[in-house]
Amino acid sequence: MGVRVAVAGASGYAGGELLRLLAGHPGFDLIAATAHSQAGQHVTSVHPQLAGLDLTLGTTDAATLGEADLVFLALPHGQSGAVAAQLPAGVKVVDLGADFRLESAEQWTRYYGGGHAGTWTYGLPELPGAREAIKASDRVANTGCYAATIILALAPLIASGVADPEDVVVVASSGTSGAGRNARVNLLASEIMGDLSPYKVGAHQHVAEIKQATGAASLSMTPILAPMPRGILATITARRLNGGDPREALQAAYAQEPFIHVLPEGVWPHTAATAGSNSCHLQATVDVDSGRIIVVSALDNLGKGAAGQAVQNANIMVGLPETAGLSVFGVAP
């Protein structure tokens, strides 16, 4: 028998991707999944792609979740704390929401509002020292989707002294699944198709998380909603220091990482190549005119940016191979 796992908030896009990954995982037994308004429905009424998975969505409470060895929380921001507090002390938890990512209560209030629930171990294994901390933890805060895309591109450059932490600019485009599953006018097909639109310009909530994880002191971010279901493409620029080579810095940082791929020189990331995978694709150069570093990063916001990352963290927490149940390869076309 494998490790018993449950998913709270299974009716959303990230929750559905979690169910897909867990249903085929060699070391996890999916014993429960919960939802809010869809509680009582068969999982295929919400996620028809999961035909063959015999599971009825339950209510989000300790009675439903408490029999699991590990619980994934795929809940709206601000709701994870109350659910986690109900779980028995021995149950491990991976939170896909933002509730426990930030160390600063002030930054939480600034970007999310309300009271700060606390700080858990930050769940991005590719950061220095992170694997050991995740392995030793019963509570892990999964990265944000934009945050994972940008941190993986930026952190090694600042750590190696190649990029100036005082001067970082990001423009990043995300697919519509990153906005969740609730019906909104700006996410209707007639509104989004054939259109690119910026949102939360200069005030995106992942900025605090990115700065915390990378050491960036100043970061300007412009998010863009793109007419595609899933995927993030981020362009990160920074002032170059000491004539360092950004591509070499990325290669040195990720040479042994199964899910991080620094592409061959001259080959640039694109979102479709990462779809369905837990991989992040990176490329870097130096602008011939300004001399600034340019890094382009792509990943699947529901994979390495959410559910795939959560499974990777869970694998580490329970002592399974880190790559178990996850693919490094994307799906095409």
N, C-alpha and C positions, 0 to 999 in steps of 0.2 A: 504494500500500500504506500502511496506517495504522500507528500506533504499536503494536508488538507487546506484549501484556499477558498476564499469568498470574495465577492466584488460588491461593494456598496455603490450605488449610482450607476448600475449597469445599463440603463436605458439610453445614455448619451453616446456620442461617437467614440470617445475614449473608452468608455465602459464596454461598448460593443467590440472594439478592437482587443481589449483585454480578454473578453470571453473567447474570442477567436484564437488568440495565442495560448490561453490556458487550456482550452479544449484539446489542443494537440501537443501539450507539453508532456515530456516523458517523465517528469518528476513531480508534477502537481496533480492533485485530484480536486477538481472544481465541485464543491459541495453545495454552494449557495450563491445566489445573486439577488440583489435587491433593487427596488426602484421606488419612485414616489407615486405619481398618478397611475403608472402602469403596473403597480403591484397586483398580483393575482393573474396577470396575463402570461401566456406561454412566451418564451423568449423569442420565438420566430415571428410573433406578431409585431415585435419591435425591431428585430434584426433578422430579416428573412434570409440573409446570407448564411445564417447558422442552422439551416435545415439539417436535421439529424441530431442536434443537441437537445436532449430531453430535459428541459429545465423550466420551471415556473418561477417568475420573479416574485420575491417576497417583500415584506416590509423592512425598512432600514432600522433595525433595533438589535439589542444584544442577544435576544433569543434566537434570531435568525443567523447572526454573524458569529456568535460566541463559541460555536463548536469548531471553528476553523483554527488551524495553527498560524495562519497568516491571512490578513485582510487587506485588500486594496480598497482605498477610498477614492472614488472618482466622482466627487461631489462638487457642487458649486462653491466658490470661494466663501469662506466664513462658516461653513457647515461641518467641517471635519472635526473640529475640536470637541464638540458635544458628542459626536458618535464615538470618537476614540476614547473618551473618558468613560464610556459605558462598557468597554471591552475588558475582559479579564486581563490581569497584569501579564500573564504569560503569552498572550497573543501578540505576534509581531504585526506591524502595520507599515504599509507604504502608502503615503498620501500623495495623490496626483494633483491636489489643489495647492493653493499658495499659502495656506494657513500657517505652516511651520517653516517656511523657507528662510525668512528674514531674521537676522539677529537683532535688528533695531526696531523697537516698538514705534519709534518716531517715524521711521520710513514706512512701516506698515500702515500707520494712520494716514500718512501723507498720500499714499497711492491706493489704499484699499478702503480706508475708513473703519471706524469701530475699534474694539479692543484687540490687542495682540494676543494670540493664543499661546505663544511661546516659540521655541526654536528646537527643531530636531536636526539630526545628522543630515547634511546636504547630500542628495543622491545623484552625483555625477562621478562615476568611478574613475574616469580618465583624468581627473584632477589629482595633483600630487597628494598622496596620503589618504585619498578618499576611500579606497577599497578597504583598508584596514579599519577605518572608522565605521563604514557601512557594515562590515562583517561583525563588528562588536556591538551593533545597535539593534534594539528591538523596534525603534521608531525612526523611519527615514522619510524625509521630504523630497519627493521627486522634483526634478527641474521643470521650469516652464518651457514651453516649446520654442518661443523666440530666444529665450535665455540659453537653452542648450545649443542652438544653432550658432549664436554669437560667442558664447563662452569658449566653445571648442576651437573657434577660429582665433580668438584674441588672447586667451590666458597664457599660452606658451610664449607669445611675442612679448608680452609685458614681463613675464617671469624671467626671460632670457635677456632682457634689456634691449631688445630690438625695436620695440614700439614705445612711444611716449604715452604714459598713462594719463597725461593732462590734456590730450588732444585726440579723441576718438569720435568718429562720426559713423553712424550706421543707417543704411536704408535697406529695409527688408520687406519682402512680399510674402503673404501667407494665403493659403487656400481657405475657403469658407468654413470648413469643419473646425478650424481654430476658434471660431466664434460660438461654438456650441450648436445644439440642435433646436433651440427655441425658435419659433417662427418670428422673423423680423422683416419689415418691408425692404430694408437695404440688402437683405440676403436672398430675396426672391430671384429666380432665374432671369426674369425680365429686367431686373434692376442690375444684376451683377455681370451678365454676359456682355462681352465686348467693352468692358469698362475696367479701369484701375482707379481706385479711390483711396486717398490717405485717410487715416483716422488716428485719434489720440496723439496728434503730432506734438512732439516735445513733452509728452506727459504719459508715456506708456508705463504700465505698472511693472514690467520686467526690468526696467532700467536699474532699480535699486538692487535687484538680484544679480544682474550682470556685473555691476560695480563691486558688489560684495565678493563675488567668486573670482574676479579677474584682477582686482587691484586697480582698475581704472578709476581715476579721480574725477574726470569730466567726460561725459558721454552724451552725445546728441543723437536721438533715434527718431526716425520717421518710418512708421509701419504703413504698409499698403495692402489693401484687400485685393486679391487677384481672382480672376474668374476660373478657378479650378477647385476641386473638392478638397484636395490634401496636398501638403508640401509647403516648405519654406525655402526661399532663396534670400540670403542676406549678403550684402556687400559692406564690408567693414574697412574703413580707411583710418590711418593713424600716421602721425609724424614719425619718420624713421630716425633712429638713434644709432650712433657709432658705426654707421655703414653696415649694419648687420643684414644678413640674408633671411627674410621672413620665411621663405620656403624651407630652407635648411632647419630653421627653428621648429617648424611644424613637423618635419620629418623626424627630427631627433626626439620630439615629444611623443610621437605616435607610432614609432617603428614597430612596437610590439602590441599595438592595440588592434583587436580583431574587427572592431566596428568603425574605426576611423581611417579613412583612406585619403592620403595626399595624392592627388591624381598626377599622372605623368605630365611633365612640363609642357605647357601649351594646351592642355586639355582642361576645360572649365566645367565646374559642376552644373547640373540642371536637375530640377525637382523630380522629373519622371524616372530618372535613373535610381532614385532612392525609394520610390513608392513600394510599400509593403515590406520594407526592410527595417533593420535596426541600425543602419549605417549612416554615417555623416561623410559627405564628400567635400574635400577642401582643395583650394588652389590659391597661390599667392604670387604676387609680383611687386615691382616697384614702378610707379608711374613715371614715364620718361620725361614728363614736363614738370610736375610739381615735386617729384622725389618722394611722394608719400607712399606708404605701404598700402596695397590693396589686397584684401583677402575675400574670396567668395566662398560661401558655405551653403550647402544644401542638405536637407534631411526631410523625412516624412514626419510631419507634426504629430501624427497619431502613432508613429513608430518610435524612433529615437527621441522624439519630442514629447512623448506621453506614455502610451501603453508598453511599447517595447522597452523603453528605459525603466519602467516600473518592474517589468519581469526581470530585467538584468539585475536591478537592485535586489529583488527578492531572491534570485539565484544565489547571490553573494551572501545574503543574510542567513540562508538555511544551509549553506555549504555545498550547493550543487555547482556543476560547471557553469561559468558565467554566461556562456553562449547557449545553454540548454533552451530549446524551444524557440530560438530566435534565428532569423536568417540574415546573413550579411549581404544577400543579393536582392536587388529590386525586381519588380514585376514589369514586364513590357510586352506589347505596347500599352 
